[in-house]
Amino acid sequence: MNIDLILCNGILVREKDNYTMHKSILIFFLCAFNCTKAQTYIQGKEVILSSNIVNSSLIPLSKRITMDEAYNIYKTRGSAEVYNKSSQLVGEFWLIDNILINIVSRNLSSTRKENFQKLRYTLGPRGASTGKLKHEYFDTIKTVNNYEVFIHYYYNSKNKSFIIQDKQGRYKLMGSIISTETDIKKAEAFMDTLLNSITFK
């Protein structure tokens, strides 16, 4: 019986064994690549880890969900019209009590500081400042812990948004919570719970 031996990484192995070994290595790296690709937890230009700048028991690093998971939730809740794929999502995501949380954290030096009063009138629908839409639309500017936050949303919307800027002028967080139709009221109450849990380091 003829056994062909070849040198592989300084070790003599049978040619058949060498083929099997290279095939196994190839499969290993393909699996590693796919796992890494499927487990993206943060993305976006100049986005930084929220856990590096804030403390919150509700949104720890360990409870984040992947971009693919977040995108699938967006699609099921009819909130993914502006996205064609998960790689277009920005920031970090969490799913807590069936409420999807998205937070985009940046150094204020890499973006712009918002004037919340001007932003309030820019984003609000016509008539909001006079109180005509008080049963349809909500917005407020307030201080929570060691930061200021601007909150705005329509009462009947599944999407509720907020912008946070710390008092020391270092960071800006843009966030949204996305609920199901049946959880709109729960998401409304959860907004305060989430914001009260956040403090800047």
C-alpha positions in Angstrom: 0.0 0.0 0.0 1.4 3.4 -1.0 1.1 6.2 1.5 2.0 9.7 0.2 3.6 11.8 2.9 4.0 15.6 2.6 5.5 18.2 4.9 2.8 20.4 6.5 3.9 23.1 9.0 7.1 21.1 9.8 5.1 17.8 10.3 4.9 14.9 8.0 1.3 14.0 7.4 -0.5 11.8 5.0 -1.8 13.7 1.9 -5.4 12.7 2.8 -5.0 13.8 6.4 -3.5 17.1 5.1 -6.5 17.8 2.9 -8.8 17.0 5.9 -6.9 19.3 8.1 -7.0 22.2 5.7 -10.7 21.7 5.1 -11.3 21.8 8.9 -9.3 25.0 9.2 -11.2 26.6 6.4 -14.6 25.6 8.0 -13.4 27.0 11.4 -12.5 30.4 9.9 -15.7 30.6 7.9 -17.7 29.9 11.0 -15.8 32.4 13.0 -16.4 35.0 10.4 -20.1 34.3 10.2 -20.4 34.4 14.0 -18.6 37.7 14.2 -20.7 39.2 11.4 -23.9 38.0 13.0 -23.0 39.5 16.4 -22.6 43.2 15.8 -23.7 45.1 18.8 -22.7 48.7 17.9 -22.2 50.6 14.7 -22.3 54.0 13.1 -19.9 56.9 12.5 -18.1 58.1 15.6 -20.6 56.2 17.8 -19.1 55.3 21.2 -20.2 52.7 23.8 -22.8 54.0 26.1 -21.4 52.0 29.0 -18.2 54.0 28.7 -20.0 57.3 29.6 -23.2 56.5 31.5 -24.4 54.2 34.3 -27.8 52.5 34.0 -29.1 49.3 35.5 -31.6 49.0 32.6 -29.2 49.1 29.7 -26.1 47.2 30.7 -23.6 46.0 28.1 -24.5 42.4 28.7 -28.1 42.8 27.7 -27.7 44.4 24.3 -29.1 42.7 21.2 -27.5 42.4 17.8 -28.2 44.6 14.8 -29.9 41.6 13.1 -32.2 41.1 16.0 -33.0 44.8 16.3 -33.7 45.0 12.5 -36.1 42.1 12.7 -38.0 43.7 15.5 -38.1 47.0 13.5 -39.6 45.1 10.6 -42.3 43.3 12.7 -43.3 46.7 14.2 -43.5 48.5 10.9 -40.7 50.8 11.8 -38.0 49.7 9.3 -39.2 51.6 6.2 -36.1 53.8 6.1 -33.8 50.8 6.4 -33.0 48.1 3.8 -30.7 46.0 5.9 -29.4 45.7 9.5 -26.1 47.3 8.6 -27.9 50.6 8.2 -28.9 50.8 11.8 -26.9 53.1 14.1 -26.1 52.9 17.8 -26.8 50.1 20.3 -30.1 48.2 21.0 -31.8 46.6 23.9 -35.1 44.7 24.3 -36.6 45.2 27.7 -40.1 44.0 28.6 -40.9 43.8 24.8 -39.8 47.4 24.4 -37.0 48.1 21.9 -34.5 50.7 23.0 -32.0 52.4 20.6 -29.3 54.7 21.9 -26.7 56.5 19.8 -23.9 57.9 22.0 -21.3 60.4 20.7 -18.8 62.8 22.0 -20.3 66.3 21.7 -17.1 67.4 20.0 -17.9 65.1 17.1 -21.4 66.3 16.6 -23.3 69.5 17.5 -24.8 70.8 20.7 -28.5 71.2 20.4 -30.5 74.2 21.6 -33.5 72.3 23.0 -35.8 75.3 22.9 -35.2 75.9 19.2 -35.4 72.2 18.5 -38.7 72.0 20.3 -40.3 74.5 18.0 -38.6 73.1 14.9 -39.7 69.5 15.5 -43.1 70.1 17.0 -46.2 70.2 14.7 -47.9 73.5 14.0 -50.0 74.5 16.9 -48.2 72.4 19.5 -46.7 75.5 21.2 -50.2 76.9 21.7 -51.5 73.8 23.4 -53.9 73.0 20.5 -52.5 69.5 20.2 -52.1 68.7 23.9 -54.1 65.5 23.5 -52.1 64.3 20.4 -48.5 65.4 20.8 -46.2 65.6 23.8 -42.8 67.3 24.3 -40.8 68.6 27.2 -37.4 69.8 28.3 -36.2 68.9 31.7 -33.3 68.1 33.9 -32.8 64.5 35.0 -29.9 63.5 37.3 -26.8 65.2 35.8 -28.1 66.0 32.3 -30.8 67.8 30.3 -33.2 65.9 28.1 -35.6 66.8 25.3 -38.5 64.3 24.9 -41.0 64.4 22.0 -43.6 62.0 20.5 -47.1 61.6 19.4 -49.3 59.8 21.9 -50.6 57.3 19.4 -47.1 56.6 17.9 -45.1 53.4 18.6 -41.9 55.5 18.4 -40.9 57.9 21.1 -37.7 59.9 20.9 -35.3 61.8 23.3 -32.0 63.7 23.1 -29.7 63.9 26.1 -26.8 66.3 26.7 -24.8 66.1 29.9 -24.3 69.3 31.9 -20.6 69.3 31.5 -20.9 69.6 27.7 -19.1 66.3 26.9 -21.6 63.9 25.4 -24.8 63.7 23.5 -27.2 60.7 23.4 -30.0 60.3 20.9 -32.5 57.7 21.7 -35.8 56.2 20.9 -38.1 53.5 22.3 -40.2 51.4 19.9 -43.2 49.5 21.2 -45.9 47.4 19.8 -49.4 48.9 19.2 -50.7 47.3 22.4 -47.7 48.6 24.5 -47.8 52.3 23.5 -49.0 53.4 27.0 -46.5 51.1 28.7 -43.7 52.6 26.6 -44.8 56.1 27.6 -44.4 55.2 31.3 -41.1 53.4 30.6 -39.6 56.5 29.1 -39.4 58.1 32.6 -38.1 54.9 34.1 -35.3 54.6 31.5 -34.3 58.3 31.8 -34.2 58.2 35.6 -31.9 55.2 35.5 -29.2 57.1 33.5 -26.4 59.1 35.0 -23.2 60.3 33.4 -19.9 59.1 34.8 
